[in-house]
Amino acid sequence: MYDETDSLREEGNRDSISSNISAPLFGETRTKTRYLQWGLAIFTVVITGTTLITACTVGTSHDAGLHVFMSLALLCLTGTTFVLALWYEEGDLHPKFLYILYSQAAFLIMSAILLHILFGLESARHK
């Protein structure tokens, strides 16, 4: 049988569930970690942007196809990294994915540096 105490219990459960919805899924992140993540994101955007600009301006007459391909590959890697970062910030990913996100950002930065070196060597060779 359904009585008044059951309805009160259900309302109490509903209130506790709705108050927990706004709580973070895996706990709060520390301020130092948040600054590290923002710093890494800004540095990644800057170095990727300068690499894309360099790919479009340096030595494009000789190896335009290679530069476009490398730029597209770098853009794809950047896009997937930022989608993972967005999912992590929303709480959709488990915290252990943060290490994958950091390693993917490190790989992205190393790729951008490598492309800077490659474009610089190509432009020096064709002068």
C-alpha positions as CSV (number, residue, x, y, z in Angstrom):
1,M,0.0,0.0,0.0
2,Y,1.0,3.5,-0.7
3,D,0.8,6.0,2.1
4,E,2.0,9.5,3.0
5,T,5.3,8.4,4.4
6,D,6.2,6.9,1.0
7,S,5.5,10.1,-0.8
8,L,7.7,12.0,1.7
9,R,10.5,9.6,1.3
10,E,10.3,9.9,-2.5
11,E,10.4,13.7,-2.2
12,G,13.4,13.5,0.0
13,N,15.2,11.2,-2.4
14,R,14.3,13.5,-5.3
15,D,15.7,16.5,-3.4
16,S,19.0,14.8,-2.7
17,I,19.3,13.6,-6.2
18,S,18.7,17.0,-7.7
19,S,21.1,18.7,-5.4
20,N,23.8,16.2,-6.5
21,I,23.3,16.9,-10.2
22,S,25.2,20.2,-10.1
23,A,28.1,18.6,-8.2
24,P,31.2,17.8,-10.2
25,L,31.4,14.2,-11.4
26,F,34.9,13.5,-10.2
27,G,35.5,16.2,-7.6
28,E,36.9,19.7,-7.8
29,T,40.2,20.4,-9.6
30,R,42.8,22.4,-7.7
31,T,43.7,25.9,-8.8
32,K,47.3,24.9,-9.7
33,T,46.0,22.2,-12.0
34,R,43.5,24.5,-13.6
35,Y,46.3,27.1,-14.3
36,L,48.5,24.3,-15.7
37,Q,45.7,23.2,-18.0
38,W,45.0,26.7,-19.2
39,G,48.7,27.5,-19.7
40,L,49.2,24.3,-21.7
41,A,46.1,25.1,-23.8
42,I,47.2,28.6,-24.6
43,F,50.8,27.5,-25.5
44,T,49.4,24.8,-27.7
45,V,47.1,27.2,-29.6
46,V,50.0,29.7,-30.0
47,I,52.5,27.2,-31.3
48,T,49.9,25.5,-33.6
49,G,48.8,28.8,-35.0
50,T,52.3,30.0,-35.7
51,T,53.0,26.6,-37.4
52,L,50.0,26.9,-39.6
53,I,50.9,30.5,-40.6
54,T,54.5,29.3,-41.3
55,A,53.2,26.5,-43.5
56,C,51.1,28.9,-45.6
57,T,53.9,31.5,-46.0
58,V,57.3,29.8,-46.1
59,G,58.4,27.9,-49.2
60,T,54.9,27.3,-50.6
61,S,56.0,27.5,-54.2
62,H,58.1,24.4,-54.0
63,D,56.3,22.0,-51.7
64,A,52.7,23.4,-51.5
65,G,51.1,19.9,-51.3
66,L,53.4,18.8,-48.5
67,H,52.7,22.0,-46.5
68,V,48.9,21.6,-46.9
69,F,49.0,18.0,-45.9
70,M,51.1,18.7,-42.8
71,S,48.8,21.6,-41.9
72,L,45.7,19.5,-42.2
73,A,47.2,16.7,-40.1
74,L,48.2,19.2,-37.4
75,L,44.7,20.7,-37.5
76,C,43.1,17.2,-37.1
77,L,45.3,16.4,-34.1
78,T,44.6,19.8,-32.6
79,G,40.9,19.3,-33.0
80,T,40.8,15.9,-31.4
81,T,42.9,17.2,-28.5
82,F,40.6,20.0,-27.8
83,V,37.5,17.8,-28.1
84,L,39.0,15.5,-25.5
85,A,39.8,18.5,-23.3
86,L,36.2,19.8,-23.6
87,W,34.8,16.4,-22.7
88,Y,37.2,16.2,-19.7
89,E,36.2,19.6,-18.5
90,E,32.5,18.7,-18.8
91,G,33.1,15.6,-16.7
92,D,32.3,13.1,-19.4
93,L,35.8,11.4,-19.2
94,H,37.3,9.6,-16.3
95,P,40.3,11.4,-14.7
96,K,42.8,8.8,-16.0
97,F,42.2,10.3,-19.4
98,L,44.0,13.5,-18.3
99,Y,47.3,11.7,-18.8
100,I,46.3,10.8,-22.3
101,L,45.3,14.4,-22.9
102,Y,48.6,15.7,-21.6
103,S,50.6,13.2,-23.7
104,Q,48.5,14.1,-26.8
105,A,49.2,17.8,-26.1
106,A,52.9,17.1,-25.7
107,F,52.9,15.2,-29.0
108,L,51.1,18.1,-30.7
109,I,53.7,20.6,-29.4
110,M,56.5,18.4,-30.6
111,S,54.9,18.0,-34.0
112,A,54.5,21.7,-34.3
113,I,58.2,22.3,-33.4
114,L,59.3,19.6,-35.9
115,L,57.2,21.2,-38.6
116,H,58.8,24.6,-37.8
117,I,62.2,23.0,-38.3
118,L,61.2,21.2,-41.5
119,F,59.7,24.4,-43.0
120,G,62.8,26.3,-42.0
121,L,65.2,23.8,-43.6
122,E,63.1,23.6,-46.8
123,S,63.1,27.4,-47.2
124,A,66.9,27.6,-46.6
125,R,67.5,24.7,-49.1
126,H,65.4,26.4,-51.9
127,K,67.1,29.9,-51.6
